[in-house]
Amino acid sequence: MKITLEIPDQLGLSSSPDELSKQFLLSHALILFKEGKISIGLAKDLAGIHIYDFMQICSKHGIPVINYSAEELESEIEAIRNHQL
């Protein structure tokens, strides 16, 4: 899908169209991932970057990359304990 945006010159954005496009895609990927609308795999693909780079950017923006509920975490810990015995 191709989307064309017109950005007013008054905003004073000095980035190239390609750089603005990359920034927009990264920002949108972060928002969608934070809202739980897409997985981290889809988010890094949308942003066009490596998963570790995406995780680092999430960290800088305070977006958790692992979002377990307390119950899920307890279940995982219990499964690990049971497996190790």
C-alpha positions in Angstrom: 0.0 0.0 0.0 1.2 3.4 -0.8 0.2 6.5 1.1 1.0 10.1 0.2 1.2 12.8 2.8 1.5 16.5 2.4 3.5 18.1 5.2 3.3 21.8 5.5 6.6 23.7 5.1 5.9 25.7 8.2 6.7 22.6 10.3 10.3 23.2 9.4 11.2 19.6 9.0 14.6 19.3 7.4 14.6 15.5 6.9 14.5 14.0 3.5 11.2 12.4 2.4 12.9 9.0 2.8 13.9 9.8 6.3 10.5 11.1 7.2 8.9 8.0 5.8 11.2 5.8 8.0 10.4 7.9 11.1 6.7 7.7 10.4 6.8 3.9 10.0 8.8 3.5 13.2 6.5 5.8 15.2 3.4 4.0 13.8 5.0 0.6 14.6 5.7 1.7 18.2 2.2 2.9 18.7 0.6 -0.3 17.2 2.9 -2.5 19.3 2.3 -0.5 22.5 -1.5 -0.8 22.0 -1.2 -4.6 21.5 -2.5 -4.4 17.9 0.5 -6.0 16.3 3.2 -8.4 17.5 6.8 -7.4 17.9 7.6 -9.3 14.8 5.2 -7.3 12.7 6.2 -4.1 14.4 9.9 -4.6 13.5 8.9 -5.5 10.0 6.8 -2.4 9.6 9.6 -0.3 11.0 12.1 -2.0 8.7 14.6 -2.7 11.4 16.1 -5.7 13.3 14.1 -7.0 16.2 16.9 -6.1 18.7 17.0 -2.5 17.4 13.2 -2.4 17.8 13.5 -3.7 21.4 16.1 -1.1 22.2 13.9 1.7 20.9 10.9 0.3 22.8 13.1 0.4 26.0 14.1 4.1 25.3 10.3 4.9 25.0 9.3 3.0 28.1 7.4 0.4 26.0 7.7 -3.1 27.5 8.5 -5.8 25.0 7.4 -8.6 27.4 4.0 -8.0 28.8 3.0 -10.8 31.1 0.1 -10.6 33.5 0.8 -11.7 37.0 -1.1 -14.9 36.4 0.8 -15.7 33.2 4.1 -15.0 35.0 3.2 -17.3 37.9 2.2 -20.0 35.4 5.5 -19.7 33.6 7.5 -19.8 36.8 5.5 -22.9 38.0 6.1 -24.6 34.7 9.8 -24.0 35.0 9.9 -25.3 38.6 8.0 -28.4 37.6 10.2 -29.1 34.7 13.4 -28.7 36.7 12.4 -31.2 39.4 
